[in-house]
Amino acid sequence: MAITTADGVIAGAIAGGAPVFINKGVTGNRTTSRIYSTWQVTGVPGPGNMDTTLNGVVLDSSSAQVPGQIPFRHPGGGSKCYLGRLVMQNGLGGGLILADRIWHNGGLSPTSIVAQNITTPTWPARDDLGGTDGVGVMVGLEVSATTGAGTPTLNLVYTSSDNNSSRNGFGTLGTSATTAAQTFFPIGLAQGDRGVKSIQSFRLGSTWTSGTINLVAYRVIAMLPCGSASIPAEINALTGAMIELHPGTVPFLLDLAPGNSTTTMFGCLNYLHG
Amino acid sequence: MAISTLADVINGLTPTIPIMKVGAVNSANAPAGHHTYWGHIGVTTSVSWPAGAWNATLNGVNLVAPVSGQFVFPDPPAGQDAYIARAMLGIGVNSGGGVLIADRIWHNGGFTNALTTPQAIVTPAFPARDDNDSSNGVGYYCVLEVETVVTGSLFTLNYTNSDGVPNRTATNTSANGTGRSANGAFIFGLDTGDKGIKSIESLTFGTALTTGNVHLVVFRPLAFLATTAMSSNKPYIMDAISMCMPRIKPGTVPFLLGCTGNSNPGYVGHLSGEIVMTHG
């Protein structure tokens, strides 16, 4: 039964249980005005692992929590789960994106400038519509070991959520030499597309010389506007638009901090069940 | 009758509980970092607001309300549960950030400052107040609290996780400089995939502490209180819907952990606010 009333929010908050604690100590050496993934960062939750295969693995918390994810609890039994509250402070300000990590891969060459073929598995049914078509599913490149020299462009060939093949997406933020681990480069969509159903290949425009890079398919759950350094920002059932979190969700945070110094993220999130 | 509607929340409201803690000027405080208010006195040293006391033994003690230093939530009538229905908080001049209301489960002391080898700890079975009302420790975390100024900033915890897997390790999530003044705090992360702490086996100092006195505390987050702005004293208000009805279990020992973002290094501002509970 879905939550449709304010009373449902009250009952759903109690049923949703204790707040989930988040505390990450993010180190510096980042590139200013880039996005940063907390997936492999130590703290609470503990660090996650990366995959090492081109075809990658689907991530799903239905039977067991995925190491690195923010703990997720779905009520099952026909009930639904919604984001009830996300409150965080970010030492550098900026923004935080709470996202569902759907799939990730590895094994990409940082020096190859030809297409590296990928055959992705069918996504789990966690797109915006609770399906596998990929509506609202985006792809980003996550650096897991510092890159070498070079400023390559990023080119993804994918099938859209409307099942149109050979679509081309490109990195929306410029790359840089010696890009730090955990830096995250979103990849845009081709004109008119609403999401990514599957990935066919990835290509660097020039060599990155060294390092380890990974692709991540993710769905944005919410964005938190941390406008001022260390001043918490909050969204709740009303201001957060009651976004539904599907069974098996693997929540993680992307940091849009404007600076590159060491900082601390500190906060909680709550789930609503009903 | 259990609370399930807004009307139930209103029907169960209790009188306001003040939150008032005196800030402190400590030149050794980093510009930003974690901070415990356990050792701070209330604005008045009334019965409900003395500074908390620490334990002095490595194996430590479990904490079950009432404990001197906690702030006091009234018990609900028999058969009912207690929830936070409203909270308001402001932090004083030259400070800001968020404050976590947490349940203080266990704490210890008695560390030897000169040792850089593991100092063994045998914790008792923790009270059954974890996220699942058990003592397994799902949702239990650990923080190192500074009673008197320390010089070290890297600490390694060895623990058994809430799934019963031993020899898990974690370090503090934020170094915040080379030392902390009294009431500074270092929150530990968790090892990969862990959901909480069932027991603690040892603590290791990264460097010998030339001064100071530190303690470990196991805690469970209850609710996060936000503030609006730095240097303003302007309170931020949270209600039953925005806070998601945090439940306060019997025996809970509430205390405050802050993550301040001071614009003026060395200052941890006064806390002023209130909490309203609801029972049902």
Interface residues (C-beta under 8 A of the other chain):
Chain A: A6 D7 V9 I10 A11 A13 I14 G16 G17 A18 P19 F21 N23 K24 G25 T42 G43 V44 P45 G46 P47 G48 N49 Q65 V66 P67 G68 P71 G84 R85 V87 M88 Q89 G91 S228 A229 S230 I231 P232 A233 E234 N236 A237 L238 T262 T264 F266 G267 C268 N270 L272
Chain B: A2 I3 S4 T5 L6 A7 D8 V9 A32 G33 H34 Y83 G96 G97 G98 L100 D131 G139 Y141 A170 T171 N172 T173 S174 A175 I187 G189 L190 D191 T192 G193 D194 K195 R220 P221 L222 A223 F224 A226 T227 T228 A229 M230 M238 A240 I241 S242 M243 C244 M245 P246 R247 C259 T260 G261
